[in-house]
Amino acid sequence: MKKIIMTCLSAAALAGLWGCELDNNKGRDLRFENLSSQTVSVIPLTGEWESFKIAPDETKKLESIKTPDFTWEPKTRVALSVTSTDRRVVFVNKPREPAPPPPTVIIITNQ
């Protein structure tokens, strides 16, 4: 009887560990959302996944990604949103920089 109980407890512990492994894979998903008006090229900095393009208002989900390091183009028109995290990336239109003020002209005369 004692042997049956120990076997059941071991099986339950093993099943619990196996369930944790499945949950860890969910935490490795990488999601990209493009809220900008530009098509964005996403380029990984590792060979773990392939580069891709994401159109405006499109979402792309990559599963089981260990290294989420990437860059994107066009950086001159698209930025990362402040709502982005390391596993949820949101692209937005980059704010335009204000025009520089007109130059100030100073005339110095000797009197």
Summary of the structure (lengths in Angstrom):
residues: 111
radius of gyration: 26.1
end to end distance: 113.2
largest distance: 113.2
contacts: 220
relative contact order: 0.18
helix: 23%
strand: 27%
